[in-house]
Amino acid sequence: MYVHHDSGCALEDMTTGEQTGVPAANTRSNAINVSIMTPAIGAEVSGVDLSASLSDNDYAQLRALLLRHKLLVFRDQDIAPAQHVAFAKRFGELEIHPVFQHHSDFPELALLGGNKQSGRENLFHSDVTWRENPSMGSILRCVECPDNGGDTIWVNMALAYEELPEYVKQQLAGLIAVHDIMPTFIDRIPLERREKIRNENPPQMHPVVRVHPETGEKILFVNEGFTTHLANFIESPGFAHFSDLRDGGSSLLQFLCSRAKRPEYQVRLKWRPNTIAFWDNRATQHYAIQDYFPAIRRMMRATIIGTKPA
């Protein structure tokens, strides 16, 4: 299988990365077609049926596309929950979220939305960064979408880091941030379960700048949803032993989180029923826009367990 980009360039074998020079007309029936969404992030993928049994090579190519574009969008994928889970499991072990409601037959599927109350997803964030091993990625399917509103924004956080001034990059070297489930989710957790959730999900410390385990990219890995503070700001070079500079750490974190809000690093997706978004959670943040109430949006999400950030 080959990948055809709508930019008109030669087809590329995603397994080897070599230009094949094969004309699109000769391979279109077997091609995954890719349409770039923005220069920074995102690609719409067609020519693939996620309900079908895909080959190992197909999955390898989809993984390569994910690493390149960081967000893949598939339209008109009317898949059953079992197929959703099976597709996600080809990319790794799936997690069970400790707070969200789960599908009755597939606890790996988190059920999101479905009520007429404003949600709490309107923060830029990466999923489950409060885990020791935050997720590799998520696969989200729209079950029911409003006619208007309810878009989701994704952000390329490798680009957000890359375009930082060099002196800021030097400040960030070696900095560690604390990530915590409780500030965002505490009001969703019944009082009698809070101690259990707290004990099972203690705060985690991750590098402010992580290195992508597959691409080697440096990624800005703090977010306004779950990052509470910089653990070692006053221990880092330039700030050591000055506890009265602690507020500087808060200001720096606020600045870093604001990088996700730059439109130049973003793509915005208009959902339709049976649209699926697959994103690399290690390299992106996202924001679910809460502008559609009292209409309803219902989603199902499978989340793939990742590795400890380094």
N, C-alpha and C positions, 0 to 999 in steps of 0.2 A: 504494500500500500504506500502511496505517495501523498504528499501534502501540497495542495495548490493554494497559493496566496492570490488574492484578488488584485495585488499590486502589479501583476503582469510579469513578475520575475520567474526565472526557471523553477521547475519543481525541485524540491529538496528532499532527499532521503533522510528522515528524521533520526534514523538509527545511526547513520555514519556521519551526517552533517555535510555530505558531499553533494555538489550540484550534479544532477543526473542528466540535465539537458533534454529530458523526454518531454515532448510537447503535451500540453494539457489535454488536447483533444484525444490523444491516444490512451490516456489513463483516467479520464474523468469518471468512468463508471465505477472505478475502484478507488477514487480519491476522497480523502477528507479535504473539504474546501474550507478555507480560512479567510475571514473578512476582518481586517483590522478595525477596531473600534475607536481608539485614539492612539496618537504616537506614544503616549506614556504607558498605557496598560489596556489590556482587554482584546479578545478576539472572539467573534462569532464563528462557530464551527458547524458545518453542515456535511451531509453525506455519510453520517454515521447514525445508526439506530442503537440507542443505549439499552433497548430491551432485548437485543439479539446477543448471541454468544460471540464475543469479540476475541480475536486471537491475541496471543502474547505480544505480537508485533504491533497490533492495533493499540494495545494499552501502552506499549513503550512509546509510540508516537504521540499519543495523547499526553503522556507524562512530559515528553520533550516540549510539546506545545505549551503545557502549563508552566514549565520553567521559563520559557521564553516570554510568554505574554502575561503570566501571573493570574489571569482570569480567563476562563473559557465559558462561553455561553452557548447552550444548545436549545433550539426552539422545537416545539411540537414533539416533545418526548413524553408520550402518554404511557408511563411505566408504572407497574404495580409496586407497592412497598417492598416486596421480596426482591424485585429486580433492582430497585434503588439500592438496597443493602448489598446485593451481590455485586453490583458495579463498584460501589465504594470500597468493598473489601478487596478488590483487586489491587488497590493502592496501599493497603495496610490494615492493621487492626483498628476496629472502631471503638470509640468511647461511648459511655453512657453518662449523660449530663446529670449532675446531682440535683438540679433545681427544675429544669423544664419538664413539662408533661411528655410522656413517651407514648409511642404507638403501642396498642395493646398486644400485638403479636411480635413486634420488633422493637425492643427497648433501645436499640441503637439509633432509631429514628426519633429525633426530637420534634414535637409538634409546636409550631410557633404561630401566634396570632389566633384568629378565630373568635374574637370578641369585639365589642363595640366601645372598648375603653382604650384610651391612648396608651401606647406601649412605652417601653423603656429602652428601646434600641437606638434612640436618637443621640448617640455619642459615637465619635470615631473610636474604633477599637479593633484589636485582633482577638479572636476567640480564645477563651480559656488560658490566657497567659498567666493565670493564677495557679496553673498546674506545674509540677516539676518538669513535665514533658508537654509543653503546649502543642496544639494540634498542628499536623502537617498541612491539612487542608479540610475544606468542607464542601459538601455537595448539597445544594439547596434547590428544591423543586417547588414551584408555585402551584398550589392546588386550586386556590380561588383568589382572584385578583380584582381590585377595584377598577372601574372604568377609567378613573382619573386619580392620579397621585399614587403613592406607595412605591416610588422608585427606590433603588439602592445605589449608593455611591461606593466605589472601591478606589483605593489609593495605592500607588506604587511607592513603598517606603524605602526601597533601595535608591530610587531617584531622589527622594526627600533627603536621604543622607548624602548622596553623591554631590548635590548642589549646595551643601553647607559650606560656609567659609572655612578655609584651612585651619585658622586659629581655633574655631569652634570644634572641629574634628579632633584637634590636639587636646582640648579640654575634656572631650568625651572618652578618650582612651583610658580604659581601666575602670570607668564608672559603672556602678552596679545599681539597679533599680529594684524596688520591692513591688510585687504584684499581689493583689488580694481580692478574693471573691466577694467578701462581705459588703464593702461600701455600695456596690451596685445591686447586689442580690438580696440583701438582708430583709427588705420589705416583702420579698416573694417567699421567704422561708418561714414556715409556721414557727411560733415561739418554741414549741417543744422539740423541734428538730435543729435549732440553731447551734447548740453545743456540739451535736454530732457532726453537722456539716463543717463547723469550725475545726474540729479535731481531725476530720478526714481531709480537709483542704487548708492546711496552714499557709500563711503567706510564703511566697517564693521569691528568691533573688535571682535576677537574670541580668546579663550585660546590657547596658544601654544600647550598645552597637553589637549586634550579633552577626556571625558569618553564616551565610546560607550553606547548609551541609552538602548541597548538590552543585550549586553554581559558583560558590566562593564569593558571592556578592556581600558587601557590607550593608547592613540593614538597620535603620533606626527602629529600635524595638521598645518603645514606650508608648502608652496610649492613655487617653483621658478616661477610659472606662474602668481600667483595673490597676494602673500604676499609681501608687500612693505617694512615694517619695524616693529620693536618691539615697541609698544606704550609706555611701562612703564619700559624700561630697566634701566634707571638711577634713577628710583624710587624703584627698587627692592632691597632686602637685599644684601649687599656687593657692591652695586654700587650707593647707594643713594647720591644725591646731587653732584655727580661728572660729570658735563656735558661734561668735556673733555674726558670722557670714552664712549661717544656716539658711537664712531667708534667700540667699543667692541660689541655693540648690532648688528651692521651690520655684524661683523665677526661671531658672534654666530649664527645669522640667516643663513648666508651662509653655515656654518658647518651643521646646522640642515637640510637644504634643500638637502645637499649633501648625506644625509643618504639614500635617495631614489635611489641613483645610485649604491648601493651595489648589485652585482648579487645574493648574498645569500638570499636576500629578494624578489626576482623577479620570474616571470614566463613570457615567451615569446610565444605569440600566432601567428601561421601561419593561416591567414584567407583563407577560401574558400567561394564561393557564398553560401548564405543561412546559414552561420555560425552566431550564435547569442552569444554575450557575455553579461552577467548580472553581474555587480560588485557592491559591497558595497562601495559607494563613501565616507562613513564616515571613513573607515578603510584602504583605499587604495589610491595610486596615479597611474597614467598611463602616457605612452609616446607613441605617434603614430609616428612610424619611417618613415621618409620622404626619402626613398631610391629607389623609384620606378618610378620616372618621366623619360620620358614623358608618361608612362602608366597612366591609370586612376583607381582610387579607389573611389567607391560611397557607402555611408553608410546612414542608417536611425537610429536615436537615439530618444528614449523616456526616459525622465528623471523624476524620482519620487521625489517629494518635501520631504525634511526631516524636522528636528527640529533644534532649535537654539542650537549650541554647548555649552556644559557645562563641 
